[in-house]
Amino acid sequence: MSETRQINVSKNSVPKLALIALGLIFVAGLFLVGFDQGHVFSLVYGEQAFTDSFLHELTHDMRHAAGFPCH
């Protein structure tokens, strides 16, 4: 005869790796929205990226809503 066993596994905690990944995504997003003045695109476009500030203009209203002064 075969015997049937039921195993219940309960996980109530969030994996630490997931928390670290979310933290890094938050910090990167905070930098992009709040502090980027052309730094990200300067790796590709050079000095012209600082005058164009694509991400600054794209997230301009979100910056003010989050309380970041930019002008």
C-alpha positions in Angstrom: 0.0 0.0 0.0 1.1 3.5 -0.7 1.0 6.2 2.0 0.1 9.8 1.2 1.6 12.6 3.1 0.7 16.2 2.8 3.4 18.8 3.5 2.3 22.4 4.1 5.0 25.1 3.7 4.1 28.6 4.8 6.3 31.6 4.0 5.3 34.8 5.7 8.4 36.8 5.0 9.6 38.7 1.9 12.9 37.4 0.5 15.8 39.7 1.4 17.0 39.8 -2.2 13.7 41.2 -3.4 13.9 43.9 -0.8 17.4 44.8 -1.9 16.4 44.9 -5.5 13.4 47.1 -4.8 15.6 49.4 -2.7 18.1 49.8 -5.6 15.2 50.5 -8.0 13.9 53.2 -5.6 17.3 54.9 -5.2 17.9 54.9 -9.0 14.4 56.3 -9.6 14.9 59.0 -6.9 18.1 60.0 -8.6 16.5 60.1 -12.1 13.5 62.1 -10.9 15.1 64.3 -8.3 18.7 65.0 -9.1 19.5 64.2 -12.7 20.5 67.3 -14.7 21.8 65.5 -17.7 24.2 63.1 -16.0 22.6 59.9 -17.4 22.6 60.9 -21.0 26.0 62.6 -20.7 27.6 59.2 -21.0 26.2 59.0 -24.6 25.8 62.6 -25.7 28.6 64.3 -23.9 28.4 67.9 -22.7 25.3 68.6 -24.8 23.2 66.4 -22.5 23.7 68.9 -19.6 22.1 71.7 -21.7 19.3 69.6 -23.0 18.4 67.8 -19.7 16.0 65.4 -21.3 15.1 63.5 -18.1 14.7 66.8 -16.2 12.2 68.1 -18.7 10.4 64.7 -18.9 9.9 64.5 -15.1 9.6 68.3 -14.5 6.1 68.3 -13.0 6.8 65.1 -11.0 9.8 66.8 -9.5 7.8 69.7 -8.2 5.0 67.3 -7.0 7.7 65.4 -5.0 9.1 68.6 -3.5 12.3 68.9 -5.5 13.1 72.5 -6.4 14.7 72.9 -9.8 14.4 76.5 -10.7 
